[in-house]
């Protein structure tokens, strides 16, 4: 362990304690209000929950790196459980070519062509749940099935074992935290799921015309190496599903508990994308991410942070920081949520954020056209994950228009 040169405020809470994974707000507030940078004694890491500081770390890629992993594990001293993700866990210059390829593969031009197809899928999904009538489990009948259909199809993955993609994502995001009981539970299938996903990302297993095939074509053109191609495809599979599933669940929960906001969306379906971003701000699916100092100490806001030290960014705390947001605990379509850090920012900003927005937008558009009112029809059950804010179940009553 490395002793801090200067001691910032110390917070003894463990953000990964079971009670904090179910209700993250109290510990987030304590970290955020203790100081711009705090020392988490339970984890031997620095942390911040303040919006401006999170943005400053995310923007300062020269001093705060991702190559040592975006989770608690420090690849300077620990062997990663799988090859680091590209470009998510790579710094310049290794980061740059895979990032350029993904940016082109997921460009707005490409997504524009997918919109009508995905809207038709969304309309069909909503019609099917309405046909079943009354109360649905919005998590398992809408929020999960829709992204599990359209996104893997777009990547070019086979239709079998789609639910296992969620299990793999659950493993990945648990692995960003400590090796606690949650990780151990996910890791019981680590070898099986890792081998399966690695196989999926091979060129021969990807349908022509999909995102995955396009990445391999970029490798054929020499834009990335052939060794990088499957890792870039794997990044799509790892990060492109669970976050969207839980983002859609978050907004369905938000509307079920804020009926007046649902009526605003019904009056103006053009608010769908703003609504999704407000939900990502209000109930950020990705709650925690880490950056790491480089080979030299960093003087940062009065604290000297030693080399190869982890900095925990409490994304959910920053997105509810009252220094940045008026009435931050309110879900409000009248707010401009742009600038939230739910998708990160800067060099490592989520390259797939527009994909997630499109998935949410078409689903909300289909719902707003067909559903007069939605409300909770029971007590939702939170899920446990080290890095993601999740729901296991979300009972909702849909009243057709």
N, C-alpha and C positions, 0 to 999 in steps of 0.2 A: 504494500500500500504506500501511496505517496502522501506525505503530509502537506497540506496547503501552506504556501509561504505566508499569505495573509488570510485571516479567517473571516469569511463573510458570516452573516447570520446563519445559525445552525437550526435546521428543522429535523426533528427526530422521527417524523412520520415516514412510513414506508408506503409509497403510492401503490405498491403491488399487493398490499394487505387485502384480504378478501373483502372487508367492509368498504374499502376505498374503490374497489373495482365495480361494486354495485352502485355506490353513490360517490362519485368522484369530486363533487363540488366542494365539500368541506375541506379536504386536504389541498385542493387546488387553491382555494381562497387563502389558506394559511401560508402556502408557499409564496403566492403572489404578493401578499401583504407584508411578508417578513422582510423583503428587500428585493432589489432588482436582480440580484444573484444570491442564491443561498447554497449552503452545503447540506446535502442529505446524508446524515450520519449513518442511516441504516443501509445505504447502498454505496457509500464512499464515492459519491459523484456530486458535481455541481448541478444546479437546476435553476430554471426561471419559469415563472408563470405570467410575466408581464408582456403585453402585446409588443411594445416597442423593442424590448430586449430580444424577444423571439425573432422579430424581423431583422434586427441587427446581426444576430448570429447566423440566420439563414442567408443573409446577404454577404457575409464575410467569409466566402469560401476559401480565401487565401489563408485564414487562420483557424477556421473551424471546418474540419474535413469530414467526409462520409466514408472514406476508404477503410477506416477501422470499424465499419459497421454502423448501421442506423439504429441498432438496438443497444441493450446494456452490455452485451459481450464486446470486449475490446480486442480487436484482431491483432493489435500490437503484441498482446501477451496470450491470446487464446486462439485456438484453431477454430475457424468457423465450421458449423455443422454441414455446410454445403458451400460450393464455390460462391464467392460474393456476387450479388446481383449486378447486372449491367443495364443501364447506367446508374442505377439507384445507389450502389455502394462503390462508386468509382469517382475519383477526383480527376481534374484535368491533368495531363492531356488524355488519359485513357477514357475518361468519361465522354469526350466530345463527339467522336464519330458515332458511337451507338446512340447518343442523344439526337444527333442530326437525323439518323435513319428513322428513329421512332417518331420524331416530329413530323417527318414527311409521310410516314405510313399512316399516322393518325391525324393528318391535316384536316382543316375544315372543308377543303374540297372533297376529300374522301368521305367525310362524315355526312356532307350534304347529300351525297348519292344514297346513303343508307337511310336517311330520315323517313322516307315514305314507307320503306319496307318495315322499319322498326315501329312506325306508328300503326301500321296494319296489325303487326304482332301484338302491340299494346291493346288495341281495340278488341282483338280476339280474346286476349287474356282477361280483360275487364268483363266482356260479355259472358265469358264462361263462369266467372265467380258470381256475377249477378244472377245467372241462370240457376245457380245452386241455392240462391236466396238467403236473405237474412244475415246471419252472423258468419263472418269468415275469420280465419287466422291470417291477418294481413301479412304477417312475416312469412309464413310458409305457403301462402296461396297467391301472393302477389310480389312482395319485396324480393324473395329469393328466386322463384321460378322465372320471372321475366328476364333479369340479367343473365341467369344461367342458360337461357335460350339464345338471346340475341348476341351476346358478346362472344361466347365460345364459337358460335356459328361464324361470326365475323373473323375471328382468329383463324378459323379453319380446322377446329378440333372435331373429333368424331362425336356423335350424339350420346354414346354410352358413358355411364358413370359420371354424369354431370354433378351429382351431389358430392362426389368425392373431391371435386374441385373446391367446394366449401370446406371440406375437412382438411385439405392441403393448405388453404388460406388460413384456417384457424391455427394450424401448426406453425405456419410462417410467422403470424403475428404474435402467437404465444412465445415463439423463440426469440422475439425482440426483447422480451423481458427476462427475468431471472429463471433459473432452472427450478421452478417451484412445482407444486402439484399440478397446476394447469399445464405447464409444459410437459411434465412427465406423462400426463394423460394423453395429450396430443401425440407425444413421441412414441407411443406404443405402435403407431403405424408409420413412423418416420421412414424406415427403410423401404417399406412397401410403396408409400405414396411418393417418396422422392424418386424412386426408380421408375415408377409409372409416369410421373410428370416429365422426367428426363426423356423418356421414350416418346411421349407426346410431342415434344419440341423438335424432334428430328424432322428433317425435310420430308422424308417419305411418308410421314404420318399427318402431314398438314394438307388440307384441301387447296387446290389451285385458286388463286384470286383472293385469298384471305390475307389478313395482316401477317400471319406467320410466314406464308409463302413469300410475301413482299420483303420481309426481313432477309430471308435466304437469298432472294434475288439481289438485294443490296450487297450481300456478301459475294455473290458471283461477280458483281461489278467492281469489287475491290473497295467498297466504301467502309466495310468492316471486315474482320477476318472470318474465316469459316469456323474458327473455334469460338468466336464471340456470338455468332448467329443464334445457336440454341440457348445461350444465356440471356440474350435479349428477348427471345420468344418467351422464355421462362419468366422474365420480369412481367410481361403482360399477363401471363396466367396467374402469377403469384399476387400481383397488386391490383389487377383490374376487375376482380369479381367481388371479393368480400367487402371492400370499402364501398362499392356501389350498392351492394345488397343492403348494408347497414345504413347507408345514406338514405336510400329509399324508405327503409323501415322508419328512420328518424323523421322523415317528413310526413309519413302517414300517421305516425304517433302525434306529431305536432298538429296536424289538421284535425285529428280525432279529439284533441284536447283544446283546440282553439277554433270552434265552429265559425266565429265571425271572420276569421282569416280564410276559411274555406269559401265562404260566400264572396269574399273579395276576388279569389281566384276564379270562381264560377262566372263572375261578372266580367272578368278580364283574363282569359286563359293565357294571354301574352305575358302574364306574371310568372309563368311556370318556372322559368330558369332562375328568376330572382328568388322565388320561393325555395327552390332547391339550395341555392347558395345561403339563404338565411337559415335553412335547416342545418347545413354543414357548419355554419357559424354557431348556431344555438346548441347543437348536439353533435359535435364533431365526431365522425366515425373513427378517425385516427386520432387518438388522444395523446400519445407520447411518441417522440422521436428523439434520437440522440445525434449530436455531432461531437467531434473529438479534436482536441488541439493537436498541432503538428509536432515537429521535433524540438521546437523552442517554446519557452513560456510565453503566455499571452497576458498583457496588462489589459484588463477588461473591467470597466466601471468600478475601479478602485480595488479590484481583486486581482492578485497574481495567480493565474491558473497555470499549473505546471505542464510540461510536455506530456502528450498522450493521455490527457485527462478527458473524461467523458462529461459532456454538458447535456442534461436532460431538458428538453423543451416540452413544457406542458401545453400542448396545442389548445386543448379545451379551455384551459384557464385564460390563455391569451385572447381567445375568441369571446370571452365574457369579462374582459378587463374593463372596469368602469372608467378607466383613464382614456379609453378609446371609444367605448360604445355607450350611448345613452340607454338607460334601462336595459342593461345587457341580458337580463334573465327573461326578457319578453321575446316571444316569437312574433315578429311584426313584419308583414309584407310592405308596410310603409317605409321601412328602413332600406337604405342602400347598403347591402352587406359586402359590397366589393371591397377588397382589401383584407378580408378574413384570411387566416393562415391555415385553414383546413386543408388546402392543397399545397401548403408550403409557399415558398416564393423564391425568386432569384434563380440561380443556376440549376438548382435541383427541384424547382417547382414541378408538381405532378404533370408528367407529359400526357397522361390520359384523362386529365380533368374534363376536357370537352366531350370525351366519350361518355363519361359519367353524367354530365349535364344533359346530353342528348337522350340517354336512356331515361333519366328522370323526367325530362320535359315531355316526351311522347306519352309516358305512362300517366303523368298528371293531366295532360291534355285529354286523353281518353276518359279518365275518371271524371274530370270536370264536366265533360259533355254528357255523362251518363248517370252521375250520382248527385242527388240533391243535397244529401246530408250524410256525414259519417260521424260516428261517435264510438267511444270505447264501449264494449259489451262485456267487459270483465276486467280483471286485473292483469295487466301485461306482466310477463316474466322476463326479467333481465337475464342475459347470458353473461358468462365470465370469459374474459380474454385479457391477457396482459396489456395489449396495446389498443384494442378496438373497443368501442362502446357498442354493445350488441343487445338485441332482443332474442329470446328463445321463442316466445309466443307473443302475439299482438291481436287479441280478440277485438274485432271491430264490426259494428253493424253498418251496413251500407243501405241507404234509402235511395232507390232508383229515382231518377228525374222523371 
